[in-house]
Structures are given as C-alpha cells and as structure tokens.
Amino acid sequence: MISLIATAAFGLEAVVKREVIALGFSDVKCLDGKVEFSPVEGSSLHEAIARSNLWLRSADRVLLKLGEFTATTFDNLFEQTKALPWEEWIPVDGKFTVTGKSVRSGLFSVPDVQSIVKKAVVEKLRQTYNVEWFKETGAEYTIQVALLKDVATLTIDTTGAGNGLHKRGYRAKATRAPMKETMAAALIELTRYGEYAARSSGAKPFLDPCCGSGTLPIEAALIAKNIAPGLARKFAAEQWTTIEPKIWKEARSAAYGAIRTEVEPIIHAADKDPSAVELAKANAELAGVDDCIVFENRQVSQTVLPAEAGISIINPPYGERLGQIKEAEALYAELGNLFNPTKWSVYVITPDEFFETAYKKKARAKRKLFNGMIKTDYYQYF
C-alpha cells in the first residue's frame, strides 16, 4: 500500500508522531528517523500530501512511499522497482533524479544502486508511454532508494530536494549558525507552549533572552496563532500534474481559516547584538507575526522577567574554544541568576557539558538531540 513518510531528526520522532496524529492521519508508525502514516479516512493521498506539507512543523520533509521489499541482488532490485506504479505519479515529460543510501546491506555501492533504480523506472515509463526518449521538461521528481539491512524503501520527495520543511519563507537572512525552524518548533512543542498560549485566560508568556535572528519567538508565535508553517512557500508536489491545483488551493484555504486571530500571545525576545535584533524584527515581519513579539536589545544580566511565571526556551552561543567557554560559563551563570528561583519553566539546548554547573541547578530532565550536526542536550526545568 502506498503511504507517506515524514522524516525526522534524531530524537524528534515522537514529536513528529504527535503532530501527525493531531492532524488526524491514520496507521501511524514511529520508526528511527521517520514517521509513516496514511490519509485520513475519507480523504485522498493527494489531499494528505498537501495537508502534511502545509502543517507539519517539526518534520524535515514528506516522502511518498511507493514500495518496500527485500533486495539482495541487483536483478531483484531492478525487477521489484520496475513493478512499482511509477506511471501513476511521473508523467511522460517528468524530470526525475535518483538519490540513494545503503546501511548494512549486501548492495553497498550507492552509485550502482541508484543506476539500477534509474534504469528500472525508465524501463517502466518507456513501456507505459511507448517512447524511447524522454524530454524531461516537466516537473521534478526526486526518487530515493534507501537500503537498510537488505530492505529497500522507494520514495518520491513531495516537499522538494534541497528545500526541506524548515524553509518556511520568512528567514531571508540569519545570524551565524542559526537553528533550523523545524528544530525550533520541536523544542517549543516539547514544552506544550501552544496549549498555554491558546487559553482565553491565564496564558503564559514566552521569553527568549538570546534570540539571535528570531527563530524561536517567531515559531512560538506561529504555534500560538495556529498558523500553518508552510503557508508562505511552495512544494515540489505542487508542480505535479497528477495532483489537481484545487487540492492545494483548498488545503491553503482551510489553513487560513484555522488561524486563531483572536489569540494574542505574550512573547518577549532579546539579544545583546543590535544587528541581530533588527534582523529578528525583519524576519518576524516577513512571517506576519511582528505584532505578537516585543524585541529588545539587551544583555541577559539586564533582563527583567515580564511576569511571575512563563516559559523560556534558550539556544545560547556554545563554548567551542577556550575564550568562548569562559563567555558561555558567564552567560549560563547569568541565566541561573535570572531564573533561580522563579516559577518559570526554563529549557536550554546546548552541547556544553558544564552547563548545569555554571547554571547552578540540576535539570529535572535532559533530552539528547542533534542541532544540525552538533550533539546537544535539552535541559528542562519545569
């Protein structure tokens, strides 16, 4: 059965699964690095492609899974790939490329695996369309063959190669080493901030005292207002002739209708770098949430908490070299002074193992995550 796969960064599979379930999808399976699911009962696969791309906040991309089978020889890989219904998705003028990976499989040569899959797809389309040569002037289709322990999974990327779901469209520029929007959304989802922000009374404020280019507060505003993260961008599958344009139009119309215009979140963000603050303001304006966030240029030591209780998520500069380590220790101490003791829930993501010592308080919980290629801990103080 053809299904969909939402890929996820290490450690965020459970967050993505929760989002998939909240969107009403069925047959949800959580696996390493991905969440597999099927359309809502009564809706089509085409509608599920549009809805999942528009709404998933923490997933990296959405893949269309055409088939999965055991492949121990190239002949076996060729024949089973050829048997899949490629013609139902790729038209005669479709432009397609094949990417691949192989982990603990007998077919370990990725270039050879890609070549075999490409030949199999071409052969199937050649037979279907009765042509010998393809112009490839139409929409793009990125096919991926992933081999794991001799099991091949064949997918088509619906989001767009090199243009994952983190590309929201609002971050034209960023500070050095910015956090991906999908990671920021996941960190916020882990705090359940969206539930607090939507309350008609007693809504908790959100604070980011080291906001950089503004990714965390902007994502917090999008979540609070229930603004679909993909509203301002386009996806690869929008160009596919097999999916009618009205599917995307209706999905976007429904997303606009779901915006909580009545919610007015209380979000504060600050940074010691004035240029970063100006950049964050510009990004918030592009995202359409600049009226939800109060930006300030100030040091952490100058921060005054905007309420007795709230939620703060912090992605501070990391101490990678000796001088930076000393600066990081000083910053963590300032954060400790700011929040200890308070009724605020504080969440800090950092690879620095000395964080708790400098902060002067042991975290109630820690979650191992990868921020880009950096192994980090998400320290949680409830």
N, C-alpha and C positions, 0 to 999 in steps of 0.2 A: 504493500500500500504506500502511495506517495504521501509524504508528510513534510513538516517543516522542522528546521533546527535553528535554535537561537544559540549562537556561540557565546561563551562567557570566559572572562579572565579567571585565572586560578583563584579559588576561594570565594567566588561570587556566584557560583552555580545556584545556590539556594535562594539568593536574592532574585536572580532572573526567573527561577521557577515560580517564586511568589508573584512576580509580575505577570507571567504567562497565565497562571491560574486566575489572577484578578481580572484579566481580560476575557475570561470565560472560555478559553481553549480547552480541548479535551485530550484524553490519552497522554497526559503529561508525564514524561520520564526524565529524571535528572541523572546525567552521566558526567564523567570527568570532562570539564571544559565545554559542556553543551547541555541544552535542554531541548528534548524532542517533543513535538506536540502536533495535534491535528485541529482542523477548523471547528468552530462552534457548531453544534448540531443545528442543521437547517441552513447553514451558510456554505459558501463555496471556498475552494482552495485559493481562488483569486482574491476573494474578499479577505481571507486570512493573511495573505501576503501583504496587502495594503495596510490592514489594521495593525499587524505586528510591527511593520517597519515604522509606522507613524507613532506608535505608542510605547514600544519597549525603550526604557531609559538606561538600563544597565548592561544590556547585551551588546556584543561587538558587531554582529551582523545577523541577517536571517538568510538561511540557505534552504533551497528546495531540494529535498532528498528524493531522488528518483529510484534508488535501489541500493541494496546491501547484500553481499554474498561472499562466500569463501573463494579466494583465488590464490592458488599455489603455483600455477603455470601461466605463461603469457597467453597461450591458446585459450585457457579457461577465462582469463581476464577479458580477452577480446570478445569471445562469444557471448559472455554474460552481459558485458557492456553493450554490445550491439543489440541485445534482446530488449533493452530498456526503451521506453516510449519517447525518445528524443524529439521525434517529429511533432509531438503534441505541444512542444514548447519552442523549438527552434525553427523558424521559417526558412524558406529556400534562400533568402538573402541575409540570413543571420550571420553575424561575425562572432566566432567563438574561439576562445583560447582554453588551454587545459593547464591547470596547476596541480601539483601533487606533493604528497609526503608519504613516507613509509617508516613505520616504527615496529621493530621486532617481527619483521615479515620476511619470507623467503624471497619475495620480489623486492629487493632492497634498492635497486637502481631507479631512482625517481625519474630521470630523463627517459629511460626505457618505458617505464610505466605510463608516463604522460604520452609518449609517442603511440603506444598501443591503444590507449583510450581514444586519442585523437583519430586514429585510423578507424576504430570501431564506430565512432559517432559519424564520421564522414561516410563510411560504407552504408550505415543505416539510412542516413539522409539521402544518399545517392539513389538507393533503391526506392525510397519513398517518393522523391521528387523527379526521378528518372532523368537526372542530369549528371554530367561528367565533371563539371567545373562549377564552383560556387563563387559568386561575385563578392560576397561578404561585405555588402554595402549598407546593411541594415543595422538593427540594434545589436548591442554587445551582450554576450552571454559568457560568463566565466564559469567553466566547469572545474570542479575539484575532485580529484581521486585521492582518498585518504585510506591508506593501508595500515591496519593495526592488528598484529598477531594473525596475519593472513586473511583478515576480513576487510574487504574493500567496500567503502561507502562512496557513492557517486552523487554529487550535488551540483546545483547551479546557484550562484550567488545572486540573490534578488536585491540586495542592498546596493552593491556597486564595488568593484575591485578598487582598492586603494582609497575608498571613500566610505569607511565604516560608519556605524550609527553614532559615533562620537562627533561626527561632523554635523553639528546642529545648524550651522549657518550664521551664528551670532559672533563667533570669535574670529574676527578678521585679523587681529593681532594678539600676541600673548607675551607674557614675560618669559624669562629664561626657565626652561624645564617645567612647562605648565602641566597640570594634572588633566587627564582626559575627562571630557564631560561625562562619559559613561561611568568612570570610576567615582567621580564626584557625586553623581546621582545615587550610586550604590551605597556610598558612605552615609548619605542622607537617609536613604531608605532603611538602613540598619538601625537608625535612631527612632524610626516611626514618626519623624517630624511631620509628615504630611497629615497624619491623623490629628495632631495637636493644632496645626495651622488652620484646619478646616472647621474647628469648633466655633460656634457662634459667640461663645463667651469663654473667657479663661484661656485664650490662645497663647501659647508660649512664644516668646521672641526667639529669634535666631541670631547668633553672633559669630562672625569670622574676623578675628583681630589681625590675621596675616593673609589678607585676601588676594594679594597678587593681582592677576588680571580679572579676578571676579568670578571664577568658575563656580565655586561652592555657593556663594549667595545667589547667583543667577539660577543655578539648578534648584536651589531651595525655593525660590520664587515660582519657578515653573511648576514644581510639585505642589506648592501651596495653592496655586491658582488652577491646578489641573490642566495645564497647557501641554498638549502633546508635543514631545521633544522634536518630532520630525516635521512639524507643520511648515517650517521655513525652508525646506530643502527638497530635492528631487532624488529619486531612487532609480537604479538600473531597470527594475521591472516595470517602471512607468513607460519605458520605450518599447516594451514587448507588445507585439501585435496580438498575441494570444490573450492579453488582458485588456478588456474594454476600458477606455478612458473614464467612463462613467463610474466604474468601480472606485477609482482613485478620487474622483470628484465627490462621490457620496461619502467615502471614508473621511475626507477632509472636512466636509460639511458637518458630519457628525462630531468630529473632533472640535470644531469651532463651537458647536452647540454645547459641548461638555465643559467649556471653560467656566470656572467659578468666578464670575465677575463680581459677585458680592463679597468675596473674601478679600480682606486687606491685611496681608501678613506683615508682621513686625520684624524687619530684617535689617541688621546693622553690619557693616563691613568696614574694615580699616586696614591701612598698610603704612609703614614708615616711609615708603618711597612715593613721592608725589606723582611721579610719572606713571607708576602702577595704578594709582587711584584714578587718574584721568583715563587710563586705558580701560579700567574696570567699568567706569561710568559709560564709556562709549559702547562697550560690549553689552551692558545692561540695556542701553537704549536700542541697540540692534535686536536684542531678544524681546523687546517690548515690555520689560519689567522694571524700567528705571524708576517708575513711580512707587515701586514696592521696597526699594532699598535705600538706606541712608549710608552714604560713603563718607569716610573721613580720613584725613592724612594725619596719623599719629603713631607714636610708639606704643608697644604693649604696656609699658610702665605708666603711660598716661591714660590708659583706658578706664572708663567708668562703666560698670555694668548697667545696662538700660532697664533692668527690672530685677526683682528679688530672685526670680527663678527663670530658667530658659534652657536652650540647647545651643551649645557651641561646638563647631567642628573646625579643626585647625590642621592645615597642611604647612607646617613651618619649614623654613630653609634647613637642609640637612647638614650635619657636620662631617664633611668628607675629608677635609685636610685639617692639620693641626690648628691653624688660626680659626678655621670655621668651627671646629669642635668647641673651642672656648666661647665663641659667639653663640653657638647653639646651646651650650650649657647655661649661659647667662639668660638667653631667651626663655628656656624651659623653666628657669627659676622665676622669671617674671610672670610666666603663665601660672605657676604654682601660687605665687603671691596674689594673683588676680582672682583665682577661683577657690582657694582654700582659706577658710571654709566658706562655702556658699551652697545654695540649693540648686545650682546649675548642674546640668548633665554635660560633661565635657568629653569630647572624643578627639584624639590626636593620632595622626598617621605619620610614622617616622621609622627609618631604619636604625636609628641611634639606640643602641642597647643601654646607654646610660640615661635614657630619658627619665625613668621613674626616680632615679637617684637625684637628678637635678630638679625634677618637679616636686620632690619631697612627699610623694604619695604613691602607694602601690595601686595599680589599676585593678578594678573589680573584675575585668575580663580583658583578654587580648585575642585578636584575630589575625592570623597570618595572611597577608595579601601581597600582590605584586603591583606596585605603582610603576607602570611601564615595565622596565627590566629590573627595577630595584626591589629587592625583597624587604618588606616592611612589616611592622606590627601596628595594628589599630588598637590603641589603648583606650579603654572605655571606663569612664567614671560616671556611674548612674546617680 
